[in-house]
Amino acid sequence: MNRPRRLGVLAAALATTLLVTAGCTARRDDPPAAPPGTGVPSGTPAPGRAVNGVSNPFGAHWDWSRYQQFAPYLRRIAGSATYEEISWCEIERTSGQVDWTGLDEIATRSRELGITLHLKIRTGVCWATGGTARYTRGAANKTESAMPTDLAAYQRFVRSVVQRYGPYGVREYAIENEVNAPSYWAGSPEDYVRLVKAAAETIRATDPRARVVDSGISSVAYGMGVADRLVRAGRVPEAVAAYQAYFQRRIGTRGQQIPAVTGEAQLLKALGTDTNSRSLRFLATTESLLADRTVDVRQVHFYEHFSGVAPLLDYLRATTPTGLPIQAWEVGQFWRDGDGDPASRAAEMVKTVTLLAAGGIGEISWLPLAYNPNNAAGSEVRYGLLDPDGTEREAGRMLASLADASRDATVTALPASVADKLHGVAFVRGGSSTLVLWSASTTPVTVPAARGGQTGAVGAPLRAAGGGTTVTDVPVLLRADQPVDRILADLR
C-alpha cells in the first residue's frame, strides 16, 4: 500500500512546509505545546467535524510531506477521517529517547483541517524487538514488525501514545498493519493475539473513550476469505463467480498466488498456497478478536473493481458481530497498466465508495489522495484523486461532491424494491434527500420529477429536474425535498 514515510524524515519535511508548532522540540516526553493561537488541545472539534465522530464518511490518506499542495483540497473534505501509521522503533530509536515531533505536527494539522485522525501503532524491528529485519520498503526503509521482547515496555509506549494524542481528539488505535503479510508482521497469529490483547488493555485503561481497531487485513486476503467461506458452505459456483469478480484486475499480478480460476479444483489450489493459507489463518485470527470484543472496530482494505464490493459486503455481514462498526481505512483502484480514461476511472471510484457506504461501511478513506510519481512501481498502479502537484482530477471533484452531500446526513441504502433497476446510495438531511444513482443494467431508468428536484453529474453544478432524471450507467446526483421512497416510487 502507499505507506507514509518514516516519521523522522517526515519531521524534516514538515519543518519546511508547515508552520512549526511552538515548543514542539525533538527528544521530548512532555505533552505537546498548544498550536499558535490556540489553547491546549481539548478534543473540541474543528469547524466541519462532528463532536462524537466523523460528519462525512468520504476521506483520503495522503503524504504529509506534500501538505501544502494538498491542503486546499483537504479542506473540501473536512469532517472525514484519516489515519497515520507510526512505529515504536522510529519514534523511540534508542530506549528512553522519544521523538514525537513529526506526529505532533500531523495531529495539529489534522485538527486544523477538521479531519479526524486515527493512529495505526506498529512495532517495527529494533532494540525493542530484537532480531534483524528481513524486509525493507521504500526510501524510508520501513520494516516488518516483530513481537516486543518486553510486553510491559510495549504497553508503556502504547500508553504514552494514547495520553499524548487523546487531547488532539484521537480515539481510534489500530494495532499493526496487514499482519497476514510477512513483510508487515514477522510473528505468528498467536503472537498477534497476545500483542492486541496487551495493547487493548492499555488503550482502554488510558482512555475509556478510545476504540481498538484490528490491523486491516489486506484486500487480496479478504478476496480469498470471500471465496473460502463460500467453498466451505458448499456454494462452489458462487465462490468461483465471486473470485472472478473480485480479482478480475489481479489475475497473474502475483504469479500463482492469484491465478485464473474457472472451477473448484483450481480454486482450491489457489486457496491452498502457502501465502493464501497464511492470509486465511490471520483473517480467522482477526475475526476471533472481533468475536470476543478484544477489538472494537473492523478495518477493511479494498483495492478491487467495484463489482467485488457485493461479495465483500456479503462476507462482512456473515463474519462480523452484530453492532460492531466496520470502517474502510484503505480504498482505491489497483490496476497495473490501467488504460481507463479519467471519466471512467472517476465514475468507478464513485460506484466503489457509494456501494461501500450503502453497505454500512462508516468511514471510507481513498488511498492515495495523489500518487507519488517517484514510487517504486514507476507507474500509477493505484489511482489518485489529485495530480501529484495537488491539482484536482475529475475523481477528486466527485469525491468532494460526495463529501458535501453526505456531511451531517444519514446514509441510507436504496429501497430493495428498486435493486433490479438502480444502484447507489442516499443521504438524508432534514426533509431533503440526495441520491447518487446509476442504472443496474444497460437500460436507462427515468426517475420522475420530484418537489424541489435538482440533478446533474456528480461533481458538477445541479440544475432543475423538472422533466425527471434519466439514469444511465454513469452515476448522477439527484436532490429533492422528499423522502427517498417517494422519489423512487414511480420509476420508468
C-alpha positions as a printed Julia matrix, in Angstrom:
492×3 Matrix{Float64}:
   0.0     0.0     0.0
   1.03    3.61   -0.25
   2.59    3.93    3.2
   3.62    7.13    4.99
   7.31    7.97    5.2
   9.38    7.41    8.3
   8.35    9.99   10.87
  11.9    11.14   11.41
  12.22   12.04    7.72
   8.7    13.41    7.72
   9.51   15.78   10.57
  12.2    17.44    8.47
   9.85   17.81    5.51
   7.12   19.23    7.71
   9.52   21.74    9.17
   9.99   23.27    5.74
   6.4    23.03    4.51
   4.38   23.75    7.67
   4.35   26.4    10.36
   6.3    24.66   13.08
   4.35   24.3    16.29
   5.73   26.46   19.08
   7.5    24.43   21.75
   7.45   21.19   19.7
  11.06   20.08   20.12
  12.63   16.7    19.38
  13.52   14.3    22.19
  10.69   15.32   24.46
   8.39   13.17   26.55
   6.28   16.01   27.94
   2.85   16.83   26.44
   2.96   18.97   23.27
   2.66   22.72   23.48
  -0.54   24.22   22.14
  -0.5    25.29   18.49
  -0.05   29.05   17.97
  -3.23   30.96   18.7
  -4.99   28.07   20.43
  -5.46   26.69   23.89
  -4.28   23.25   24.95
  -5.85   20.59   22.68
  -9.11   19.53   24.29
 -10.85   17.32   21.77
 -13.15   20.19   20.79
 -13.85   19.65   17.1
 -12.52   21.96   14.42
 -15.13   23.51   12.1
 -16.89   20.9     9.99
 -16.17   18.0    12.32
 -18.8    16.14   14.31
 -18.42   16.12   18.09
 -18.76   12.35   18.51
 -17.24   11.17   15.24
 -16.9    11.97   11.59
 -19.61   14.0     9.88
 -18.62   12.93    6.36
 -17.71    9.31    5.53
 -15.61   10.12    2.45
 -11.98   10.88    3.24
  -8.48   10.12    1.98
  -4.95    9.21    3.01
  -2.02   11.34    1.89
   1.69   12.03    2.07
   2.19   14.73    4.71
   5.41   15.92    3.11
   3.2    17.37    0.34
   0.77   19.02    2.74
   0.99   22.47    1.14
  -0.13   21.14   -2.25
  -2.95   19.11   -0.75
  -4.32   21.43    1.96
  -6.84   23.3    -0.27
  -8.44   20.01   -1.29
  -8.32   18.53    2.2
 -10.38   21.45    3.49
 -13.06   20.47    0.97
 -13.43   17.04    2.61
 -13.5    18.36    6.2
 -15.43   16.17    8.58
 -13.84   12.98    7.26
 -11.26   10.72    8.9
  -7.75    9.65    8.01
  -5.03    7.6     9.65
  -1.31    7.83   10.25
   0.93    4.8    10.63
   3.57    5.09   13.35
   6.35    2.76   14.51
   7.69    2.36   18.03
  11.14    1.73   16.55
  11.03    5.05   14.66
   9.67    7.18   17.48
  11.98    5.66   20.11
  15.1     4.77   18.15
  17.09    4.49   21.36
  15.5     3.21   24.54
  14.26    6.16   26.58
  14.77    8.79   23.86
  11.44    9.61   22.26
  10.84   11.98   19.35
   7.22   13.0    18.78
   7.95   15.98   16.51
   6.6    14.7    13.2
   3.49   13.15   14.71
   2.74   16.28   16.76
   2.67   18.27   13.53
   0.36   15.74   11.87
  -2.04   15.77   14.83
  -2.04   19.57   14.89
  -2.7    19.96   11.16
  -5.4    17.29   11.16
  -7.31   19.27   13.8
  -6.88   22.47   11.83
  -8.23   20.79    8.7
 -11.25   19.46   10.59
 -10.25   15.87    9.8
 -10.35   13.16   12.47
  -7.02   11.41   12.94
  -6.73    7.69   13.73
  -3.38    6.09   14.58
  -2.0     2.76   13.45
   0.58    1.6    16.01
   3.32   -0.73   14.74
   6.41   -2.03   16.5
   8.93   -2.34   13.67
  12.18   -4.25   14.25
  14.83   -2.74   16.56
  16.15   -2.83   20.12
  12.55   -3.17   21.35
  12.0    -6.45   19.49
  15.44   -7.88   18.91
  16.36   -9.62   15.7
  17.13   -8.28   12.24
  14.58   -7.09    9.7
  14.06   -9.33    6.68
  12.02   -6.85    4.66
  12.6    -3.17    3.95
  10.39   -0.97    1.82
  10.78    2.41    0.17
  13.23    5.24    0.69
  12.38    5.27    4.4
  13.46    1.62    4.76
  10.32    0.66    6.63
  10.4    -2.88    8.0
   8.07   -5.59    9.18
   7.01   -5.63   12.83
   8.09   -8.23   15.38
   6.91   -9.22   18.84
   8.34   -6.98   21.59
  10.86   -8.63   23.9
   9.28   -6.81   26.86
   5.48   -6.6    26.66
   5.35   -4.23   29.65
   7.66   -1.81   27.84
   5.4    -2.03   24.78
   2.39   -1.21   26.93
   4.2     1.82   28.33
   4.81    3.05   24.78
   1.15    2.49   23.81
   0.06    4.34   26.96
   2.26    7.3    26.06
   0.72    7.44   22.56
  -2.82    7.49   23.91
  -2.0    10.03   26.63
  -0.33   12.35   24.16
  -2.82   12.23   21.26
  -6.13   11.74   23.06
  -6.17   15.52   23.72
  -5.97   16.05   19.95
  -9.16   14.06   19.52
  -7.57   10.74   18.5
  -9.93    8.0    19.62
  -9.12    5.02   17.4
  -5.92    2.98   17.51
  -5.24    0.13   15.1
  -2.71   -2.48   16.17
  -0.26   -3.22   13.36
  -0.99   -3.31    9.63
  -1.96   -6.2     7.33
  -0.49   -8.86    9.6
  -1.33  -11.53    7.03
   1.76  -10.37    5.08
   5.24  -11.45    6.32
   6.57   -8.1     5.11
   4.4    -6.44    7.78
   4.33   -8.98   10.61
   7.08  -11.44   11.5
   5.22  -13.27   14.25
   2.58  -15.97   14.42
  -1.19  -15.5    14.72
  -0.84  -16.38   18.4
   1.79  -13.67   18.84
  -0.54  -11.16   17.24
  -3.37  -12.1    19.62
  -1.04  -11.52   22.61
   0.02   -8.15   21.21
  -3.52   -6.95   20.55
  -4.79   -8.03   23.94
  -1.92   -6.19   25.67
  -2.49   -3.06   23.58
  -6.27   -3.14   24.03
  -5.98   -3.42   27.8
  -3.65   -0.42   27.88
  -5.65    1.73   25.45
  -8.91    1.25   27.34
  -7.31    1.84   30.73
  -5.69    5.06   29.46
  -8.73    6.46   27.63
 -12.13    4.82   28.23
 -13.47    6.67   25.16
 -10.88    5.11   22.84
 -11.6     2.23   20.47
  -9.28   -0.57   19.4
  -9.08   -1.43   15.69
  -7.68   -4.55   14.04
  -4.69   -4.43   11.68
  -6.69   -4.22    8.48
  -6.28   -7.49    6.59
  -5.17   -6.89    3.0
  -7.56   -6.5     0.09
  -6.28   -9.68   -1.57
  -6.66  -11.66    1.66
 -10.26  -10.51    2.0
 -10.94  -11.78   -1.51
  -9.53  -15.16   -0.56
 -11.72  -15.12    2.54
 -14.8   -14.4     0.43
 -14.13  -17.41   -1.8
 -13.06  -19.72    1.03
 -16.24  -19.08    3.02
 -18.45  -19.91    0.03
 -16.5   -23.09   -0.74
 -16.8   -24.25    2.86
 -20.54  -23.65    2.69
 -20.79  -25.87   -0.4
 -21.58  -22.92   -2.66
 -18.81  -23.62   -5.17
 -20.3   -21.92   -8.27
 -20.88  -18.76   -6.18
 -17.33  -19.0    -4.85
 -15.87  -19.17   -8.35
 -18.05  -16.28   -9.54
 -17.12  -14.16   -6.52
 -13.4   -14.91   -7.03
 -13.61  -13.93  -10.7
 -15.47  -10.7    -9.94
 -13.22   -9.74   -7.04
  -9.88  -10.45   -8.71
 -10.63   -9.51  -12.31
  -7.77   -7.0   -12.36
  -5.37   -9.05  -10.22
  -5.1   -12.31  -12.16
  -1.43  -13.03  -12.74
  -0.17   -9.91  -10.94
   1.34  -12.05   -8.18
   2.22  -15.16  -10.15
   0.43  -18.23   -8.88
  -0.89  -16.5    -5.76
  -3.83  -15.07   -7.79
  -4.25  -17.44  -10.75
  -7.14  -17.64  -13.18
  -9.91  -19.83  -11.74
 -12.76  -21.46  -13.65
 -13.68  -24.4   -11.41
 -13.48  -25.96   -7.97
 -10.11  -27.69   -8.36
  -8.38  -24.51   -9.5
  -9.98  -22.5    -6.72
  -8.95  -24.98   -4.02
  -5.4   -24.97   -5.36
  -5.32  -21.15   -5.23
  -6.67  -21.06   -1.69
  -4.14  -23.68   -0.6
  -0.9   -21.85   -1.47
   1.36  -21.01    1.45
   0.67  -17.28    1.06
  -3.09  -17.6     0.84
  -3.27  -20.2     3.63
  -1.39  -17.78    5.88
  -3.8   -14.99    4.92
  -6.8   -17.13    5.79
  -5.28  -18.04    9.18
  -4.71  -14.4    10.05
  -8.18  -13.47    8.81
  -9.65  -16.09   11.15
  -7.48  -14.79   13.98
  -8.72  -11.26   13.39
 -12.31  -12.47   13.44
 -11.73  -14.22   16.76
 -10.58  -10.88   18.21
 -13.74   -9.28   16.84
 -15.93  -12.05   18.24
 -14.58  -11.76   21.79
 -14.69   -7.94   21.57
 -10.98   -7.51   22.15
 -11.27   -5.29   19.07
 -13.98   -2.62   18.81
 -13.81   -1.73   15.11
 -13.24   -3.86   12.0
 -10.84   -2.34    9.46
 -11.25   -3.22    5.77
  -8.83   -2.67    2.87
 -10.27   -2.82   -0.67
  -8.5    -2.04   -3.96
 -10.54   -4.05   -6.43
 -13.11   -3.43   -9.17
 -16.44   -2.2    -7.79
 -18.1    -5.5    -8.77
 -16.15   -7.02   -5.88
 -17.98   -4.87   -3.32
 -21.12   -7.03   -3.24
 -19.35  -10.31   -2.35
 -17.19   -8.46    0.15
 -20.21   -6.97    1.91
 -21.89  -10.37    1.98
 -18.78  -11.78    3.66
 -18.56   -8.95    6.19
 -22.21   -9.32    7.18
 -21.7   -13.03    7.8
 -18.48  -12.74    9.81
 -18.79   -9.51   11.81
 -20.53   -9.45   15.21
 -23.8    -7.55   15.22
 -23.36   -3.89   16.03
 -19.59   -3.83   15.58
 -18.57   -0.89   13.34
 -16.81   -1.53   10.05
 -14.51    1.11    8.54
 -12.55    1.05    5.28
  -9.24    2.76    6.08
  -7.82    1.91    2.67
  -9.9     2.01   -0.52
  -8.56    2.52   -4.01
  -8.12    1.2    -7.53
  -5.34   -1.33   -8.06
  -4.94   -1.52  -11.83
  -1.48   -2.3   -13.13
  -1.05   -0.69  -16.56
  -4.64    0.53  -16.32
  -5.95    2.07  -19.52
  -9.16    3.63  -18.25
  -9.81    7.26  -19.16
 -10.21    9.82  -16.34
 -14.02    9.92  -16.67
 -14.46    6.15  -16.4
 -11.99    5.86  -13.53
 -13.76    8.65  -11.66
 -17.15    7.01  -12.23
 -15.76    3.73  -10.93
 -14.46    5.46   -7.82
 -17.95    6.85   -7.16
 -19.52    3.41   -7.55
 -16.99    1.79   -5.22
 -17.27    4.26   -2.35
 -21.06    4.67   -2.56
 -21.65    0.92   -2.59
 -19.45    0.6     0.49
 -21.33    3.43    2.2
 -24.7     1.93    1.29
 -23.47   -1.37    2.73
 -22.91    0.14    6.15
 -19.19    0.98    5.99
 -18.95    4.03    8.23
 -15.66    5.58    7.11
 -14.06    5.28    3.67
 -10.57    6.66    3.04
  -9.3     6.75   -0.55
  -5.65    5.85   -0.96
  -3.69    7.54   -2.36
  -5.01   11.07   -2.41
  -2.38   11.77   -5.08
   0.06    9.23   -6.4
   3.8     9.66   -5.98
   5.47    9.8    -9.43
   8.7     8.57   -7.82
   7.18    5.35   -6.47
   8.98    2.05   -6.91
   6.44    0.74   -9.43
   7.29    3.55  -11.83
   3.64    3.97  -12.79
   0.3     4.87  -11.25
  -0.77    1.41  -10.13
  -3.17    2.92   -7.57
  -5.25    5.8    -8.87
  -5.12    9.19   -7.16
  -7.86   11.77   -6.76
  -5.35   14.53   -7.44
  -2.36   15.02   -9.71
   0.99   14.86   -7.91
   1.07   18.67   -7.63
  -2.33   18.78   -5.94
  -4.43   19.7    -8.99
  -7.9    18.22   -8.74
  -8.8    15.43  -11.12
 -12.36   14.58  -12.07
 -12.25   11.86   -9.42
 -11.25   14.44   -6.8
 -14.13   16.75   -7.73
 -16.52   13.83   -7.49
 -15.34   12.71   -4.05
 -15.6    16.3    -2.77
 -19.17   16.4    -4.1
 -19.99   13.2    -2.21
 -18.48   14.72    0.93
 -20.73   17.78    0.58
 -23.82   15.63    0.02
 -23.15   13.35    2.97
 -21.89   15.79    5.6
 -24.1    15.62    8.72
 -26.58   13.45    6.79
 -27.93    9.96    7.44
 -26.54    7.42    4.98
 -29.31    5.18    3.63
 -29.31    2.23    1.25
 -31.71    2.41   -1.68
 -35.01    0.55   -1.2
 -34.81   -3.15   -2.06
 -37.74   -2.64   -4.44
 -35.52   -0.78   -6.93
 -32.48   -3.09   -6.73
 -33.12   -4.57  -10.2
 -33.2    -1.08  -11.72
 -30.9     1.23   -9.76
 -27.74    1.09   -7.7
 -26.43    3.79   -5.42
 -26.92    5.41   -2.03
 -28.99    8.15   -0.4
 -28.06   10.88    2.07
 -30.94   12.28    4.11
 -30.71   15.57    5.93
 -33.88   17.1     7.36
 -36.57   16.98    4.71
 -34.09   16.77    1.84
 -32.74   13.64    0.17
 -29.64   13.48   -2.02
 -29.25   10.33   -4.09
 -26.28    9.04   -6.06
 -27.67    6.74   -8.74
 -26.68    4.65  -11.74
 -28.55    2.04  -13.75
 -28.31   -1.58  -12.59
 -28.24   -2.68  -16.24
 -27.55   -1.27  -19.7
 -31.13    0.03  -19.81
 -31.61    3.69  -18.8
 -34.06    4.37  -15.97
 -36.14    7.53  -15.61
 -36.78    8.97  -12.15
 -39.89   11.21  -12.34
 -39.7    14.84  -11.29
 -39.95   15.44   -7.55
 -40.64   18.52   -5.45
 -37.57   20.75   -5.44
 -35.75   18.3    -7.69
 -32.26   19.1    -8.95
 -29.92   16.84  -10.87
 -26.53   16.72  -12.54
 -23.32   14.8   -12.91
 -21.52   14.03   -9.64
 -19.14   16.91   -9.03
 -20.92   19.32  -11.4
 -23.45   22.12  -10.66
 -27.02   20.85  -10.33
 -29.89   22.04  -12.49
 -33.66   21.89  -12.06
 -35.03   18.44  -12.87
 -38.49   19.48  -14.0
 -38.76   16.72  -16.59
 -37.35   13.99  -14.42
 -33.88   12.43  -14.49
 -32.61    9.79  -16.9
 -30.13    7.5   -15.18
 -27.56    5.51  -17.19
 -24.52    3.54  -16.07
 -22.73    6.84  -15.33
 -23.51    7.99  -11.76
 -25.68   11.08  -11.35
 -26.65   13.1    -8.31
 -30.33   13.83   -7.63
 -31.57   16.06   -4.82
 -35.2    16.63   -3.85
 -37.32   17.74   -0.9
 -38.97   14.36   -0.43
 -38.23   11.03    1.26
 -36.17    8.53   -0.73
 -39.06    6.07   -1.12
 -41.26    8.75   -2.59
 -38.63    9.98   -5.04
 -38.15    6.45   -6.38
 -41.77    5.33   -6.22
 -42.66    5.59   -9.92
 -39.55    4.63  -11.91
 -39.91    4.17  -15.64
